[in-house]
Amino acid sequence: MVSIEALGVVILLLIVVVLFSPIGLGGGLLYVPILHYVAGLPFDTAILGSLVMVLCTALGSAQAHRSEQLVSLDHVKVAVKTALPAAIVGALASIWTIEHVSDVTVKVIALCLTSWVLYQTIRRMRSEIVVTEGEFDPKLYRIGTGVGGLACGMLGIGGGAIYVTMNRGWGGLGVRDAAGTSFAIASLVVPVAIATHSIARGWGELAEIETLLLVCTPILALGFAYMGGRFSFKNLPTSAITWVFITMVSISLLRYLTDLISA
């Protein structure tokens, strides 16, 4: 029988799916803290579990964005050339670091990445930079999305926070196109990260979770992500999407910071 605590964790995860599905992030910035701090999973297992949730969110929301023609396949083709191999490297580096050094090291990297994403988003809002498609820089874009793939494998975040920033800064895409393209990239990169983690170290404590939860949670996440993406097109202005992004990233930043201070 599924416990009340387990249902609470699932509800939290699905809330994150709905909040993140319009803004181009898979939700790993909060999935990892929820699975690690609330569900009590080891950090490396939380990373793998987060990647599964990120994949569901990316697939569901990418489909919603495709239906509105808000995905740039040209950008996706450029991004995966560096993001895919980087995801493998990131996953192996994460496993080695946690096993031979400490999970604190990975948490510090997550904290730094989250801080950078938050800074870049606020800076762009304050300076009111208008990005056009003519500013697409393939070289810088490949480098940036490669970093996103590395972060995906290492931190279990999907890389969406970086992909959105790259799509806006060096991809020349608008807010909604940047989100849709981010999900499309993640839907190709995350499976590679999942495969690398599962082959290198197995599924860990995830294999011990109730079968009902293992089956139903990803299915619900797919549906919630699709509905969340579709809802945002008609009901959320661009400014609201940006502020949701900033709020969610800030929460994740504070949680990692609190954990590291108390360590």
C-alpha positions in Angstrom: 0.0 0.0 0.0 1.3 3.5 -0.9 2.1 5.6 2.1 0.8 9.1 2.7 4.4 10.4 2.7 5.0 8.8 -0.7 1.8 10.4 -2.1 3.0 13.8 -0.7 6.2 13.5 -2.6 4.4 12.6 -5.8 2.1 15.6 -5.4 5.1 17.9 -4.9 6.8 16.5 -8.0 3.6 17.0 -10.1 3.3 20.6 -8.8 6.8 21.2 -10.1 5.9 19.7 -13.4 3.0 22.2 -13.8 5.1 25.1 -12.7 8.1 24.3 -15.0 6.4 23.1 -18.1 5.7 26.5 -19.5 9.2 28.0 -19.0 11.6 25.6 -20.7 12.9 23.8 -17.6 12.5 20.1 -16.9 12.2 20.8 -13.1 15.5 19.1 -12.0 16.4 22.3 -10.0 13.6 21.2 -7.6 13.2 17.5 -8.3 16.6 16.7 -6.9 16.0 18.6 -3.6 12.6 17.0 -3.3 13.8 13.5 -3.8 16.9 14.0 -1.7 15.7 16.2 1.2 12.0 15.2 1.3 11.9 11.6 0.0 15.2 10.8 1.7 16.9 9.2 -1.3 20.7 9.3 -1.5 21.9 12.2 -3.6 23.1 10.0 -6.5 19.8 8.2 -6.6 17.9 11.5 -6.5 19.9 12.6 -9.5 18.7 9.6 -11.5 15.1 9.9 -10.3 15.2 13.6 -11.2 16.3 12.7 -14.7 13.4 10.4 -15.2 11.0 13.2 -14.1 12.8 15.7 -16.3 12.4 13.4 -19.3 8.6 13.1 -18.7 8.3 16.9 -18.4 10.4 17.5 -21.5 8.5 15.1 -23.6 5.1 16.3 -22.6 5.8 20.0 -22.8 7.9 19.7 -26.0 4.8 18.1 -27.7 2.7 21.0 -26.4 5.2 23.5 -27.8 5.4 21.7 -31.1 1.7 21.9 -31.6 2.0 25.7 -31.4 5.1 25.7 -33.7 7.3 26.9 -30.9 10.3 24.6 -31.5 13.3 25.4 -33.7 14.6 22.1 -35.1 17.6 23.9 -36.6 18.7 25.0 -33.1 18.1 21.5 -31.7 20.3 19.9 -34.4 23.1 22.3 -33.5 22.7 21.8 -29.8 22.8 18.0 -29.6 26.2 17.8 -31.3 27.8 18.9 -28.1 25.1 18.3 -25.5 24.8 14.5 -26.1 28.5 13.6 -25.5 28.7 16.1 -22.7 25.8 14.4 -20.9 27.8 11.2 -20.9 30.9 12.9 -19.5 28.8 14.7 -16.9 27.1 11.6 -15.7 30.3 9.7 -15.3 32.0 12.6 -13.6 29.1 12.9 -11.1 29.2 9.2 -10.3 33.0 9.3 -9.7 32.8 12.5 -7.6 30.1 11.2 -5.3 31.7 7.8 -4.8 35.3 9.0 -4.4 35.1 12.6 -3.1 31.7 13.8 -1.7 28.2 14.7 -2.8 29.0 18.1 -1.3 31.2 18.8 -4.4 28.3 18.2 -6.7 26.0 20.3 -4.6 28.4 23.2 -4.8 28.5 22.9 -8.6 24.7 22.9 -8.5 24.7 26.0 -6.3 27.1 27.9 -8.7 25.1 26.9 -11.8 21.8 28.0 -10.2 23.3 31.3 -9.1 24.6 31.9 -12.6 21.3 31.2 -14.2 19.5 33.5 -11.8 22.0 36.3 -12.4 21.7 36.0 -16.2 17.9 36.0 -16.1 17.6 39.1 -13.9 20.3 40.9 -15.9 18.5 40.3 -19.1 15.2 41.5 -17.6 16.7 44.7 -16.2 18.6 45.7 -19.4 15.5 44.8 -21.5 17.6 43.2 -24.2 15.6 42.5 -27.3 17.0 39.3 -29.0 16.4 38.7 -32.7 17.1 35.6 -34.8 19.9 37.5 -36.6 22.0 37.2 -33.4 22.2 33.4 -33.6 25.9 32.5 -33.0 26.3 28.7 -33.7 29.8 28.5 -32.1 28.9 30.1 -28.8 25.5 28.3 -28.9 27.2 24.9 -29.2 29.6 25.6 -26.3 26.7 26.8 -24.1 24.4 23.9 -24.9 27.4 21.5 -24.4 27.6 22.9 -20.8 23.9 22.3 -20.5 24.5 18.6 -21.5 27.3 18.4 -18.9 25.1 19.8 -16.2 22.3 17.4 -17.2 24.4 14.3 -16.7 26.2 15.7 -13.6 23.4 17.3 -11.7 20.2 15.7 -12.9 18.6 19.0 -13.9 18.1 18.3 -17.6 20.1 21.4 -18.6 17.0 23.4 -19.4 18.1 26.4 -17.3 21.2 26.7 -19.5 19.4 25.9 -22.8 16.9 28.7 -22.2 19.7 31.1 -21.5 21.5 30.0 -24.6 18.4 30.1 -26.8 17.7 33.7 -25.6 21.3 35.0 -25.5 23.0 33.3 -28.5 20.2 31.5 -30.1 18.2 34.6 -31.1 14.9 33.1 -30.0 11.9 34.7 -28.2 10.8 33.6 -24.7 8.3 31.0 -25.8 10.4 29.6 -28.7 13.3 29.4 -26.3 11.3 27.3 -23.9 9.9 24.9 -26.6 13.4 24.4 -28.1 14.9 23.8 -24.7 12.4 21.0 -24.0 13.1 19.5 -27.5 16.8 19.5 -26.7 16.3 18.0 -23.3 14.0 15.2 -24.7 17.0 14.0 -26.7 19.8 14.5 -24.2 18.2 13.3 -21.0 17.7 9.7 -22.1 21.5 9.5 -22.8 22.2 10.7 -19.2 19.7 8.2 -17.8 21.2 5.4 -19.7 24.7 6.3 -18.6 23.7 6.6 -14.9 21.7 3.3 -14.9 24.4 1.3 -16.7 27.3 2.7 -14.6 25.7 2.2 -11.2 22.2 0.7 -11.5 18.9 2.1 -10.4 19.8 2.2 -6.7 16.9 2.7 -4.3 14.5 3.6 -7.1 14.2 -0.1 -7.7 12.7 -0.5 -4.2 9.9 2.0 -4.7 6.3 0.7 -5.0 5.5 -0.4 -8.6 2.3 1.6 -8.6 4.3 4.8 -8.0 7.0 3.9 -10.5 4.5 3.4 -13.2 1.9 6.1 -12.5 4.2 9.0 -11.6 5.9 9.3 -15.0 2.6 8.9 -16.8 1.0 11.6 -14.7 4.0 13.8 -15.3 3.7 13.5 -19.0 0.1 14.5 -18.9 0.6 17.4 -16.5 3.5 18.7 -18.6 1.5 18.7 -21.7 -1.5 20.4 -20.0 0.8 22.9 -18.3 2.5 23.8 -21.6 -0.9 24.2 -23.4 -2.4 26.3 -20.6 0.5 28.7 -20.7 0.1 29.6 -24.4 -3.4 31.1 -23.8 -3.2 32.3 -20.2 0.3 33.3 -19.2 2.0 36.5 -20.4 5.7 36.5 -21.1 6.5 38.4 -18.0 4.7 35.8 -15.8 6.7 33.0 -17.4 9.9 34.9 -16.6 8.9 35.5 -13.0 7.9 31.9 -12.4 11.3 31.0 -13.7 13.1 33.4 -11.3 11.0 32.2 -8.3 11.6 28.5 -8.9 15.4 29.0 -9.4 15.6 31.1 -6.3 13.9 28.4 -4.2 16.4 25.8 -5.4 19.3 28.2 -4.8 18.2 28.8 -1.2 17.7 25.1 -0.4 21.2 24.1 -1.6 22.7 27.1 0.2 21.0 26.1 3.5 22.2 22.6 3.1 25.8 23.6 2.5 25.9 26.1 5.3 24.7 23.4 7.8 27.1 20.8 6.5 
